[in-house]
Amino acid sequence: MDLTGYGEKAVVLLENAGVSVFDEIEVERDDGVLLCGVLLPRPQYGDPEVLVLKLSNGYNVGVDARRVKSLRKVGRVEVSRGGQTPSPVLKPGLPRVHFLGTGGTIASRIDYVSGAVYPYFTAEDIYSMVPELEEVAFVTAETLFNVFSEDLTPRHWSMIAERVAQVFEKEEPAGVIVAHGTDTMGYTAAALAFALRRLPGPVVLVGAQRSSDRPSSDSATNVLAATVTAVKAPFAESVVVMHAGLRDTLFYVNRGVRVRKMHTSRRDAFRSVNSIPLAKVELPARELKVFTKRYARRSKEGVLLENGFEEKVALVKFYPGMSAELIDYLVDNGYKGMVIEGTGLGHVAENLLPSIKRAVDEGVVVAIASQCIWGRVNMNVYRRGVELLKVGAIPSEDMLPETAYVKLSWVLARTDDPREAAKLFLTNLAFEIEERSEEWGYPPLSYFEDRLNGGYS
């Protein structure tokens, strides 16, 4: 009877009932609430006198042992300890898709030491969780690394880009799928868009908002939609494939330089900004519909790998009362570039201008993006924008701040010449810059009007 981590009162309660971890139990609280679930191992953190139950709906709840009126064992759940993952079977006529695991919720389950979601599955495990893949493609898999997405650095971007190039050159798959944590997936997608061009197939980043041990997990359907994209897409770019709504039937293919995570927890958290999605995938039909003819097509000329990112680049958000010391600190510590998220059309406070001028004079490339999600920077409208242009700051056009940061990092790994860097930064390389901002690019409020007309509660 392993009750490690549970407190004295909880252990006495469980032992008296003959209960151990992974037993199914029925608990009645002192307020009459009746709960039935599987007793889970006690997390390292939290109150040790709280029993952790997994309910039949897949969610975990805590029950204070000090409030338990009665408890009885009703069954036992056999816990799989894992085993040999079966090798995929190559079926005649199916295209090959290679899967790179990098970590994240899509390859996660509960860590019962900390009680948190923790990535530890290999990419092969993901393949075994989605048996439908055998009808779509011959999937090979490897784990490149297993890292929380917030711990990824530009060096990881380079590792992914290099491995993707190798896979395309040696194994000739229809596409490469990168399993990635959602929190910084947009950064990696942008990085791969600049580092990898002239591709023979798409690089599809895919993640999950909910871990595979939850009944509402989007892992399997996202992977399936990503695989359909890798096989059927006529385009060969870095893209992000995630839910397009709350149902498991529609998925958007978002261009890697245009996508942002817009919600903390919804399965349809990702949106294309200042652009429409490249395509949509419909399940269970496994159909892909392309929305635009403006894309990089599959190439047979050989992958162009322009790898490497300058790590001495910063993304700085302007805020009212911001001190110029922040800009000075970056200059004094050898930063070669910075993207400043300004207000509106691309503005910052007057007190920052001398420090920005000093940065530019000392060879630091300073780009101005906007904190607004939609629209573009235009520093010729108001005086402050003109002043920023005069001290040498450059506009980021309609690039997302994250994309501008990644691009500047990539640019400064190519050249140390500030003028050449500015020219390359403003060159449209992967559809990251649109010549004009279209009216339809801004989402209408009609949805909210419809909801409000029905009454708000």
C-alpha positions as CSV (number, residue, x, y, z in Angstrom):
1,M,0.0,0.0,0.0
2,D,2.0,3.0,-1.3
3,L,0.6,6.2,0.2
4,T,3.9,8.1,0.0
5,G,3.3,11.9,0.3
6,Y,0.0,11.7,2.1
7,G,-0.3,13.2,5.6
8,E,-1.0,11.4,8.8
9,K,-4.8,11.9,8.9
10,A,-5.1,10.9,5.2
11,V,-3.0,7.8,5.7
12,V,-5.0,6.6,8.7
13,L,-8.3,7.2,6.8
14,L,-7.0,5.3,3.7
15,E,-5.4,2.4,5.7
16,N,-8.6,1.9,7.7
17,A,-10.5,1.5,4.5
18,G,-7.9,-0.8,2.9
19,V,-7.3,1.7,0.1
20,S,-4.1,2.3,-1.9
21,V,-3.1,4.4,-4.8
22,F,-5.0,3.7,-8.0
23,D,-7.9,2.1,-6.2
24,E,-11.3,3.4,-7.2
25,I,-13.0,4.8,-4.2
26,E,-16.3,6.4,-3.1
27,V,-16.0,9.3,-0.8
28,E,-18.8,11.1,1.1
29,R,-17.9,14.5,2.6
30,D,-19.3,16.0,5.7
31,D,-21.6,18.2,3.6
32,G,-23.2,15.2,1.9
33,V,-21.4,15.6,-1.4
34,L,-20.6,12.1,-2.9
35,L,-17.6,11.7,-5.1
36,C,-16.3,8.6,-6.9
37,G,-12.9,8.4,-8.6
38,V,-9.4,6.9,-8.7
39,L,-7.0,7.7,-5.9
40,L,-3.9,9.3,-7.4
41,P,-0.4,9.5,-6.0
42,R,0.1,12.6,-3.7
43,P,1.8,15.5,-5.5
44,Q,5.0,16.9,-3.9
45,Y,3.4,20.3,-3.5
46,G,0.1,21.2,-1.7
47,D,-1.7,20.1,1.4
48,P,-0.7,16.4,2.2
49,E,-4.0,15.9,3.9
50,V,-5.9,16.3,0.6
51,L,-6.8,13.2,-1.3
52,V,-6.4,13.5,-5.1
53,L,-9.1,11.8,-7.1
54,K,-9.4,11.4,-10.9
55,L,-13.1,11.6,-11.7
56,S,-14.8,9.6,-14.5
57,N,-14.9,12.9,-16.6
58,G,-11.1,12.9,-16.6
59,Y,-10.6,15.9,-14.2
60,N,-8.8,15.8,-10.9
61,V,-10.3,17.0,-7.7
62,G,-9.0,17.4,-4.1
63,V,-10.9,16.1,-1.1
64,D,-9.8,17.2,2.4
65,A,-9.4,14.1,4.5
66,R,-10.5,16.1,7.5
67,R,-13.9,16.5,5.9
68,V,-14.5,12.9,4.9
69,K,-17.5,11.3,6.5
70,S,-17.1,7.9,4.9
71,L,-14.8,6.2,2.4
72,R,-14.9,2.8,0.8
73,K,-13.1,1.0,-2.0
74,V,-15.2,0.0,-5.0
75,G,-12.6,-1.2,-7.5
76,R,-9.1,-1.2,-8.8
77,V,-7.5,0.4,-11.9
78,E,-4.6,-1.4,-13.4
79,V,-1.9,1.1,-14.4
80,S,0.0,0.5,-17.6
81,R,3.7,0.7,-17.0
82,G,4.4,1.1,-20.7
83,G,6.1,-1.3,-23.1
84,Q,7.6,-1.6,-26.5
85,T,6.0,0.8,-28.9
86,P,5.0,-1.1,-32.0
87,S,6.9,-0.2,-35.1
88,P,4.8,1.6,-37.8
89,V,3.9,-0.5,-40.8
90,L,4.6,0.8,-44.3
91,K,1.6,0.4,-46.5
92,P,2.0,0.5,-50.3
93,G,1.4,3.9,-51.9
94,L,1.4,5.9,-48.7
95,P,3.7,9.0,-48.5
96,R,6.3,9.2,-45.7
97,V,6.0,11.9,-43.0
98,H,8.7,12.4,-40.4
99,F,7.8,13.4,-36.8
100,L,10.2,15.4,-34.6
101,G,9.4,15.5,-30.9
102,T,10.6,18.6,-29.0
103,G,8.3,18.4,-25.9
104,G,5.2,20.3,-24.8
105,T,1.7,19.3,-23.8
106,I,1.2,17.3,-27.0
107,A,3.7,14.8,-25.6
108,S,2.6,15.2,-22.0
109,R,0.8,13.5,-19.1
110,I,0.5,14.2,-15.4
111,D,3.7,14.2,-13.4
112,Y,2.6,12.8,-10.0
113,V,5.7,14.1,-8.2
114,S,4.8,17.8,-8.8
115,G,1.2,17.4,-9.9
116,A,2.0,19.4,-13.0
117,V,1.7,18.5,-16.7
118,Y,5.1,17.2,-17.7
119,P,6.5,16.2,-21.1
120,Y,8.2,12.9,-21.2
121,F,6.7,10.8,-24.0
122,T,8.7,10.1,-27.1
123,A,7.4,11.0,-30.5
124,E,6.9,7.3,-31.1
125,D,4.4,7.3,-28.2
126,I,2.5,10.0,-30.0
127,Y,2.3,7.9,-33.1
128,S,0.9,5.0,-31.1
129,M,-1.8,7.2,-29.7
130,V,-3.0,8.1,-33.1
131,P,-3.6,4.8,-35.0
132,E,-5.5,6.6,-37.8
133,L,-2.1,7.9,-39.0
134,E,-1.4,4.5,-40.6
135,E,-4.2,5.2,-43.1
136,V,-2.7,8.6,-44.0
137,A,1.0,8.3,-44.1
138,F,4.0,6.1,-43.1
139,V,5.1,8.0,-40.0
140,T,8.7,7.8,-38.7
141,A,9.5,9.5,-35.5
142,E,12.3,10.7,-33.3
143,T,12.7,12.9,-30.2
144,L,15.1,15.7,-30.9
145,F,14.8,17.0,-27.4
146,N,12.2,17.2,-24.6
147,V,12.0,20.8,-23.4
148,F,9.2,23.0,-22.1
149,S,8.6,25.6,-24.8
150,E,9.3,28.5,-22.5
151,D,12.8,27.0,-22.0
152,L,13.6,27.0,-25.7
153,T,16.2,29.4,-27.0
154,P,17.4,30.5,-30.5
155,R,19.9,27.6,-30.3
156,H,17.0,25.2,-30.2
157,W,15.6,26.9,-33.3
158,S,18.8,26.2,-35.0
159,M,18.9,22.6,-33.9
160,I,15.3,22.0,-35.3
161,A,16.1,23.8,-38.6
162,E,19.3,21.7,-39.1
163,R,17.5,18.5,-38.4
164,V,14.6,19.3,-40.6
165,A,17.0,20.0,-43.5
166,Q,18.8,16.7,-42.9
167,V,15.5,14.8,-42.9
168,F,14.3,16.3,-46.1
169,E,17.6,15.7,-47.8
170,K,18.2,12.1,-46.6
171,E,14.7,10.6,-46.2
172,E,12.7,12.7,-48.7
173,P,9.4,12.8,-46.7
174,A,6.3,14.5,-48.0
175,G,6.6,16.8,-44.9
176,V,8.1,17.1,-41.5
177,I,5.9,17.5,-38.4
178,V,7.4,19.2,-35.3
179,A,5.6,18.5,-32.0
180,H,6.0,21.7,-30.0
181,G,4.7,23.4,-26.8
182,T,2.1,26.0,-27.7
183,D,3.4,28.9,-25.6
184,T,6.3,29.8,-27.8
185,M,5.3,27.8,-31.0
186,G,4.9,31.1,-32.9
187,Y,8.5,32.1,-32.3
188,T,9.8,28.7,-33.5
189,A,7.5,28.8,-36.5
190,A,8.8,32.2,-37.5
191,A,12.4,31.1,-37.0
192,L,12.0,28.0,-39.2
193,A,10.4,30.2,-41.9
194,F,13.6,32.3,-42.2
195,A,16.1,29.5,-41.7
196,L,14.5,27.0,-44.1
197,R,13.5,27.9,-47.7
198,R,13.3,26.1,-51.0
199,L,11.7,23.2,-49.2
200,P,10.3,20.0,-50.8
201,G,7.4,20.0,-48.4
202,P,5.9,21.8,-45.5
203,V,7.3,22.0,-41.9
204,V,4.2,21.6,-39.8
205,L,4.4,22.7,-36.2
206,V,1.6,21.2,-34.0
207,G,0.8,21.3,-30.3
208,A,-1.9,20.6,-27.8
209,Q,-3.7,22.8,-25.3
210,R,-4.8,19.9,-23.2
211,S,-2.7,16.9,-22.2
212,S,-3.4,13.4,-23.5
213,D,-4.7,12.1,-20.2
214,R,-7.7,14.5,-20.4
215,P,-10.9,13.5,-22.2
216,S,-10.9,16.9,-23.9
217,S,-7.4,16.5,-25.2
218,D,-6.8,17.9,-28.7
219,S,-3.5,15.9,-29.1
220,A,-4.7,13.2,-31.4
221,T,-6.9,15.3,-33.7
222,N,-4.2,18.0,-34.1
223,V,-1.6,15.4,-35.0
224,L,-3.9,13.9,-37.6
225,A,-4.7,17.3,-39.1
226,A,-1.0,18.1,-39.2
227,T,-0.3,14.9,-41.0
228,V,-3.0,15.6,-43.6
229,T,-1.3,19.0,-44.1
230,A,2.1,17.4,-44.5
231,V,0.8,15.0,-47.1
232,K,-1.6,17.1,-49.1
233,A,-0.4,20.7,-49.0
234,P,0.9,22.2,-52.2
235,F,2.8,24.7,-50.2
236,A,6.2,24.2,-48.6
237,E,6.5,26.6,-45.7
238,S,6.7,26.7,-41.9
239,V,3.1,26.5,-40.7
240,V,1.2,25.9,-37.5
241,V,-1.8,23.6,-37.5
242,M,-4.3,23.8,-34.6
243,H,-8.1,23.8,-34.0
244,A,-10.2,26.3,-35.9
245,G,-13.1,26.0,-33.4
246,L,-14.2,24.0,-30.4
247,R,-15.1,20.9,-32.4
248,D,-12.7,18.2,-33.6
249,T,-13.6,18.7,-37.2
250,L,-12.0,21.8,-38.5
251,F,-8.4,23.0,-38.3
252,Y,-6.6,26.0,-39.7
253,V,-3.2,26.0,-41.3
254,N,-1.6,29.3,-40.2
255,R,1.5,30.7,-41.8
256,G,4.4,30.5,-39.4
257,V,5.3,34.2,-39.6
258,R,1.7,35.3,-39.1
259,V,0.4,33.3,-36.2
260,R,0.0,34.1,-32.6
261,K,-1.4,32.3,-29.6
262,M,-4.4,34.4,-28.7
263,H,-6.0,32.5,-25.8
264,T,-4.4,30.8,-22.7
265,S,-6.5,27.6,-22.7
266,R,-9.0,27.3,-25.6
267,R,-8.2,24.6,-28.2
268,D,-8.7,27.2,-31.0
269,A,-6.1,29.5,-29.4
270,F,-4.1,30.3,-32.5
271,R,-5.0,33.0,-35.0
272,S,-3.5,34.3,-38.2
273,V,-2.9,38.1,-37.7
274,N,-3.0,40.6,-40.5
275,S,-3.5,37.7,-42.8
276,I,-5.9,34.8,-43.6
277,P,-4.9,31.2,-42.8
278,L,-3.2,29.4,-45.6
279,A,-5.6,26.6,-45.6
280,K,-8.1,24.5,-43.5
281,V,-8.2,20.8,-42.8
282,E,-11.5,19.0,-42.3
283,L,-11.9,15.8,-40.4
284,P,-12.9,13.0,-40.6
285,A,-12.9,13.6,-44.4
286,R,-9.2,14.4,-44.2
287,E,-9.6,17.1,-46.8
288,L,-7.4,20.2,-47.2
289,K,-8.6,23.4,-48.8
290,V,-6.1,26.1,-49.7
291,F,-7.3,29.8,-49.3
292,T,-4.6,31.6,-51.3
293,K,-2.3,31.2,-54.3
294,R,0.4,33.2,-52.6
295,Y,2.7,30.6,-51.1
296,A,6.1,29.0,-51.5
297,R,5.6,25.8,-53.6
298,R,7.3,22.5,-53.1
299,S,10.8,22.6,-54.6
300,K,13.1,19.9,-56.0
301,E,16.1,22.2,-56.0
302,G,17.4,21.1,-52.6
303,V,16.8,22.7,-49.2
304,L,18.2,26.2,-48.6
305,L,19.4,26.2,-45.0
306,E,20.4,29.6,-43.7
307,N,20.7,28.8,-40.1
308,G,21.8,30.7,-37.0
309,F,20.3,33.4,-34.8
310,E,22.0,36.2,-32.9
311,E,21.2,35.8,-29.2
312,K,22.0,39.4,-28.3
313,V,18.7,40.7,-29.5
314,A,15.9,41.9,-27.2
315,L,12.1,42.3,-27.5
316,V,11.1,45.3,-25.3
317,K,7.6,46.4,-24.5
318,F,7.2,50.1,-24.0
319,Y,4.9,51.2,-21.2
320,P,4.0,54.6,-19.6
321,G,6.8,55.7,-17.3
322,M,9.4,53.5,-18.9
323,S,12.9,54.5,-18.0
324,A,15.5,55.0,-20.6
325,E,17.9,53.0,-18.4
326,L,16.4,49.8,-19.9
327,I,17.6,50.8,-23.4
328,D,21.0,51.9,-22.0
329,Y,21.4,48.6,-20.2
330,L,21.0,46.7,-23.5
331,V,23.5,48.9,-25.2
332,D,26.0,48.7,-22.4
333,N,25.7,44.9,-22.3
334,G,26.5,44.4,-26.0
335,Y,23.1,43.8,-27.5
336,K,23.2,44.1,-31.3
337,G,19.5,44.7,-31.9
338,M,16.2,45.4,-30.2
339,V,12.6,45.4,-31.2
340,I,10.6,47.9,-29.2
341,E,6.8,47.3,-29.0
342,G,5.6,50.9,-29.2
343,T,2.1,52.2,-28.9
344,G,-0.3,52.7,-31.8
345,L,1.4,53.4,-35.1
346,G,4.8,53.0,-33.4
347,H,5.5,55.5,-30.7
348,V,7.4,55.7,-27.4
349,A,7.9,58.4,-24.8
350,E,10.1,61.4,-25.5
351,N,12.5,60.5,-22.7
352,L,13.6,57.3,-24.6
353,L,14.7,59.2,-27.8
354,P,18.2,60.1,-26.6
355,S,18.9,56.5,-25.6
356,I,17.5,55.1,-28.8
357,K,19.7,57.6,-30.8
358,R,22.7,56.5,-28.7
359,A,22.0,52.8,-29.5
360,V,21.7,53.5,-33.2
361,D,24.9,55.6,-33.2
362,E,26.7,52.7,-31.5
363,G,25.6,50.3,-34.2
364,V,22.6,48.7,-32.5
365,V,19.7,48.0,-34.9
366,V,16.5,49.3,-33.3
367,A,13.1,48.3,-34.9
368,I,9.7,49.6,-33.8
369,A,6.7,47.3,-33.8
370,S,3.2,48.0,-32.4
371,Q,1.5,46.7,-29.3
372,C,-1.7,46.6,-31.3
373,I,-2.5,43.1,-32.6
374,W,-3.8,44.2,-35.9
375,G,-2.7,46.9,-38.3
376,R,0.8,48.2,-39.2
377,V,3.4,50.6,-38.0
378,N,3.4,54.0,-39.8
379,M,5.9,56.4,-38.3
380,N,5.3,59.2,-40.8
381,V,1.9,60.2,-39.3
382,Y,2.7,61.8,-36.0
383,R,5.7,63.8,-34.8
384,R,6.9,61.1,-32.4
385,G,7.1,58.6,-35.2
386,V,9.0,61.0,-37.4
387,E,11.4,61.7,-34.5
388,L,12.1,58.0,-34.1
389,L,12.8,57.8,-37.8
390,K,15.2,60.7,-37.5
391,V,17.2,59.1,-34.8
392,G,17.5,55.9,-36.9
393,A,14.8,53.5,-35.7
394,I,13.3,51.4,-38.5
395,P,9.6,50.4,-38.8
396,S,8.5,46.8,-38.6
397,E,5.7,47.3,-41.1
398,D,2.9,44.9,-40.2
399,M,5.0,42.2,-38.7
400,L,4.0,40.7,-35.4
401,P,6.5,41.9,-32.6
402,E,7.5,38.2,-32.1
403,T,8.2,37.7,-35.8
404,A,10.1,41.0,-36.0
405,Y,12.2,39.9,-33.0
406,V,13.0,36.5,-34.6
407,K,13.7,38.1,-38.0
408,L,16.1,40.6,-36.5
409,S,17.8,37.8,-34.6
410,W,18.2,35.9,-37.9
411,V,19.3,39.0,-39.8
412,L,22.0,40.0,-37.3
413,A,23.5,36.5,-37.6
414,R,23.9,37.2,-41.3
415,T,25.5,40.7,-41.1
416,D,27.2,43.1,-38.7
417,D,26.5,46.1,-40.9
418,P,23.6,48.1,-39.5
419,R,22.6,49.5,-42.9
420,E,22.7,46.1,-44.5
421,A,20.8,44.6,-41.6
422,A,18.1,47.3,-41.8
423,K,17.7,46.6,-45.6
424,L,17.4,42.8,-45.0
425,F,15.0,43.3,-42.2
426,L,12.6,45.3,-44.4
427,T,12.9,42.7,-47.2
428,N,9.9,40.4,-47.5
429,L,11.4,36.9,-47.2
430,A,8.6,34.6,-46.1
431,F,5.4,36.5,-46.5
432,E,6.0,38.2,-43.1
433,I,5.3,41.7,-44.7
434,E,2.2,42.6,-46.6
435,E,2.3,45.6,-48.9
436,R,-1.0,46.9,-47.6
437,S,-3.4,46.2,-44.7
438,E,-6.7,45.0,-46.0
439,E,-10.0,46.0,-44.3
440,W,-11.1,42.3,-44.0
441,G,-7.9,41.5,-42.0
442,Y,-9.5,43.0,-38.9
443,P,-12.1,40.7,-37.2
444,P,-15.6,42.2,-37.1
445,L,-17.6,42.7,-33.9
446,S,-20.8,41.2,-35.3
447,Y,-20.2,38.0,-33.3
448,F,-20.4,40.1,-30.1
449,E,-23.4,42.0,-31.3
450,D,-25.2,38.7,-31.9
451,R,-24.4,37.6,-28.4
452,L,-25.3,40.9,-26.8
453,N,-28.7,41.1,-28.6
454,G,-29.6,37.8,-27.0
455,G,-28.9,39.2,-23.6
456,Y,-25.6,39.2,-21.5
457,S,-25.3,37.3,-18.3
